[in-house]
């Protein structure tokens, strides 16, 4: 039985995973499958219209998905089902990591020791494996409150660079680090290999409340040879303008492709180099700015991460190492902080 109807040891209290007392963030809703709940970061019916099996599959990975409660519980109990090969699950108490473990494959019950004094307990689900929750339990507590989040809402769209590939854990990708450091409410819409400016995703971003929006784009367009010199810049304009329809005054930062030494001047099947895609991205942003979009900002990937430093930051010539995620968070932060202050 799921949630509140579950019985256990004396002193245990069980909750349905979708219980509002658990204080979910980074989600748009939940899908029930049998006795489990899958937290969703994109609406199923919306993402399906992209007609891409890969996008649908990666959208079901809970990047940036977390819940938080304020409690003095001695133990946190998680009844869950996770796929193989994913990232670990992180548990933080007042922002400090207290447990990290890799669940799955299959059904498992995790028994996690907590401080046992009042603290904000935040659970970040594995961001690289689809994870379903059957129930969440607390043991030995008198205090239970949802964590109230009042910080600005940040929607971060992008590729695997935004999704994060090699962090120590899901709470240590560069977007998660920035959100935790500044109290921002992250909605991670990074999709591994799928940042193709799909209009269904643009409409999801358009309809998601946000005080800050970032669009990390260009790398997938180059790797997939999905756009030509004729089609990329207008696609960027269309993507931004769709989002702008729902966010007339929200700052939008377009982060052009981070440098990659092997790809800067290598011509892909569509006749583009990574450097050219970056230049075309800048052309698109400047056109919209000239047309009056004063809340649109260009963050040049070459300025964020100098090419000379890129090889030291990357694990594979493209994705940051675990330490690189921390470094990238520090490099991006100065570009985003002023946008929320303006």
N, C-alpha and C positions, 0 to 999 in steps of 0.2 A: 504494500500500500504506500502511496506517495504522500509526503509532507506531514501535515498535522495529525493524520490518523495513524502514523507509524508508532509502534511501541518499541521500547528499548530498555536499557538499564535504568534503575532509579537515578534521578537527577538529570536525565536527558530530556531535551525538548527538540522535536523535529518540525521542520518547516517545508512546505511546498516550495520548490525552487523559485517560482514566480511570486512568492509572497512579497508584498511591498515593503515589509519590514527589513528585507535584506538589502535594500538600497542599491539596486542595480544601476550601472552607468555604462555608456558605450553601446547600448542596445536600442533596438526599435520595437522589440516584442519577443514573443516566445512561440515555439512550435512544439506541440505535444506529440510524442511518438511512443506508444505503449505507456509504460509507467515513468517515462523520462521526459525531460524538458530540454529543448535545444534553444539557447539564447541566440537571437538573430541580430546581426548588425545591418542587414538590408532586408526590405520586404521581399518575400519570395516571389510574389506575383509581379513586382516591378523588375527585379533582376532577371526574371525569366525572359523578358522581352528583348534582352540582348542577344538571345539565341546562341549563347556560348556555354557549352558544358564546362569549360575550364573556369570561366568567370563565376558561374553558379557554384561550382565546387569550392573555389577559393573564398567566395563570399560567405560560405558556411563556416569558415575557420574563425574562431572567436578572438581575432586580434583586437587588443584594447578592451576586451570585455571583462568586467569585474563587478563584484558586489562588495558592500562594506556595511558593517554594523559596529555600533559602540557597545561593548560588552565587557564584563569581568569574568567571562567563562574560562574554565581551566582547559577545556579541550574543544576543538572544532571537528565535527564529523561530516564527511562528504561521501555520499553514495553516488557514484558516477560511472559513466561508461565513456571511454576515450579510445580513439584509434591509435594504431601503432605509429612509431616514428615521429612523434610530435615533440614539442617543447615541454619543459617542465611547467608545473603549476606553482605560482608564487603566493605566499601568505605574508602579509606585512602587518605589523602592529605599530601604530603611530608613525608610519612611514619607514620602519626598519624591518628588514627581512628576518622572519623568524622560522620560516620553513620553505624549502624548495624540493619538490620531488616530481618524478616523471611517471604519471599514471598510465595504465594501459599496456598492451591492448586488452580490450574487454572490460567487464564490469569489475569495479573495485570499491572498497570502502577505505577511506583515508581517515586516520585518527591523528590529529595534529595538536600538539601541546601549545597552549597559549599562555601569555603572562599571568593570567588569573587576577589581574587588577584592571580597573576601567581603562580601556584603550580602544582606538579605532582599528578594527580588524578588517583588512582589505584583501580579497582573494582575486588574483588575476588568473583567468583560465589559460590553459596551454594555447598559444596563438598559432601553432602549426598543426594542430590535430582537432578534428571536430569532436567536441566534448558535450555529452548529454548528462544532465544532473537528474537523479531520481529524488534526492532529498538532501537537505542541509540540517545538521543537528548541532546543538550546543550542549555542553555538559557542565554542571556545577556553576550556574550563573544566577545572579539576582538582577542584573542590569541587562537590558536589551533595547536598543534604539537604532533606527536606521541612521546612518551618517548623512547629515544634511550638507549637500554640496551647493555652494553659492557662487563659485568662481565662474568666469566666462566660459562659454561653450565653444569648443574648437573642433571643427570638422577637418580632418586631414585626409585628402585624397592622394593616391599615388600608386606606385609600383611596389615591387618587393622591398625597395628601399624604405618605403613608408610602413609596409607590413612588418618588416624586420626579419632577417634570416638567421643571424648568428649571435643574438644577444645571450647573455648569461641566463636570462629568463624573461618571461613576457612583460615584467615590470621594468625592464632595462633596455628596451628599444629606444631610439632617440626621441620618438614622439611621446612615449610613456614617461621618459625621464623629464622632458620639458613640462609635461602636464603635471607630474607630481611635484616638481620643483616650484611651479608657479601657481598651483591650485586651479589649473584649467581642467575643464570637463572634456576629456578627449572622446571623440567619436572617430575611430580609426577606420577609414575606408581605403586602405592600401590593399591591393590585390596582386598577388604574385604573378608577374608577367602579363598583367591584364589592364594596364593603364592606357587604354586605347580611346579615351574620350567618348565612351559609350553614352548616348543620350539618356538611356534609362538611369545611369548613374548620375548624370547631370541633374536629372529631375529629383533623384533622391537627395542630393546635396541641396538643391533648391528648396526642398520641402522640410529640411532638417533645421530646426532653430540653431543659430550659431552667432557668436560675437566675433569669431575669427574663422576664416577658411583658408586653407593652404592647398595648392594644387602642384604636386611634384610630378612633372611630366617631361617626356622626351626620350627617356632611356628605352622604354618598351617600344615606342614608335620606331626607334632606330633598330633595335634588335629584331623586331618582327617584320621589318621592311613593309610596314602596314600603310605608310603614307608616302606620297611623293612631294617634291618641292611645291607642286601646285596645290596639294590638298591639306598639308599640315597646318599652315598658318590660319586658313579660314576655319578649320576644324577647332583650333584653339579658341578663335573668336566666338564660334557658335557655342562651344561648351561653357565658356565664361558668361556669355549673354543669357543662356538658359538659367544658370545659377543666379545671375543678377536679377532676373525676374522675381525671384523670391527673397532676395537680399539686396534691396536698393541701396542700403547704407553700410553694409557689413564690409570691413576690410577683407580683401581677397589678395593673397600673395601667391603669385605664380613662380614656383621654384623650377628654373630650367635645369636641364640634365647636369648632374654632377660629372666632373671630368673622369675619363678613363683613358689611360695612355694608349692602349691598343686600339681604341675605337675613335679617337678624336678625328683622325683623317682617313680612316679606312672606309671605303665606299661600300654601302650595303646593296642589296638586290634592287632597291628602289632608287638608287643613285644618290643617296644621301650619306653624309658623314655625321657623326655625333655633334661635331662643332657646327655644322650647317643647321641641323635641327635646333640647336640651342639659339643660333642667330635668328632663325625663323620664328621661334617662340618669342623672342624679344620684339621682332617686328609686329607680331600680332598684338602683344600687350601695348606697345606704343601706339598702335592704331586706335585701340579702344580708349586709351588715355586721351588721345587727340580728339576723339569724339565725345569727350566729356566725363569719362569714368575716373573721378578723382580718388576713388577708394580702391583702385586696382594698382597693385605694386608688382614690380619685377624684381625677383631675387635671382641674380645670375649665379648659376652653379659653379662657375669658375671663380667667382669672388668668395663664395661660401667656403669652397675647398680648393685651394691652389693645386694645380696639377702636380707640382713637386711633392706635395704631401699625400696625394691620393693613394699611391702605391703602399705607403706605410699604414694607411687607414683601412685598406681593403683586405679581406681574407682571400678573395679569388679574383681580384682585378675589377670588381664591380660592387660587392656587398661589404659593408663594414664588419670588422671583427667585433667581438664582444667589447673590447676596449674602445674600438672605433665608434661604436654607438654612443658611448659617453662623450667622446671627442666631437662627434657630429652634433650632438645636442648643444654643446657649448658653442659650436661654430654658427649654428642656425639661430640660437636664442637672440643675439643682438639685432637681428633683422625683424623678428616677430614682436618683441616687447614694445617697441615704439608704436606699432600698429594698434595695439589695444589701449595705449595711452592717448592716442590722438582723438 
